[in-house]
Amino acid sequence: MLIAQVSDIHAAPDNDHLARFDRVLGWLAQLQPDVLVLSGDLTDDGWLEGYQQIAARLGKVPYPYLILPGNSDDRRLMRSVWGEDTWAKDACDGALHIASGHVHRPIAGMFAGIPAHICASVCPANPVWFGTERVPPAEDAPGLMIHRYVNSELTSHHVRV
């Protein structure tokens, strides 16, 4: 099973993030995952038209998708666009792996002995910063993750497009 994870589009009327999302969807068209999970922060500032434009794009993909709202999302507006059927209701079955978004850059590590990955963002990445005065610039391309689950084994791939 191939699970595509896309996170942090942060679409707004004054940015090009929907075009960046189009690049990701174009790449996924070649892969044809079994499911797409959008792990939050689809728009900024409750931009209804942004949700509608994302929904129109998702309506054209031949695979199912699930949505997890993020801290920047307006759940009421999302429900007005998608209803109740596309929500990922239980993203964890108590098994192996934690996968999230929110940080806008790919990170891998362990959390309480469980492999954990943070998906890169569709929007421009945050710089790598460790609390020092030196912060290198970030000019990353849109990113996503592909999780491959075969024979009870999970492998996660960080991808830039």
DAPE-V429525 format. One line per field, one symbol per residue. ss: DSSP state (a for helix, b for strand, c for the rest). Layout:
BEGIN
ss: ???
END
This chain:
BEGIN
ss: cbbbbbccccbcccccaaaaaaaaaaaaaaacccbbbbccccbccccaaaaaaaaaaacccccbbbbcccccccaaaaaaaaccccbcccccccccbbbbccccccbbbbbccbbbbbccccccccccccccccccccccccbbbbbbbbccbbbbbbbbc
END
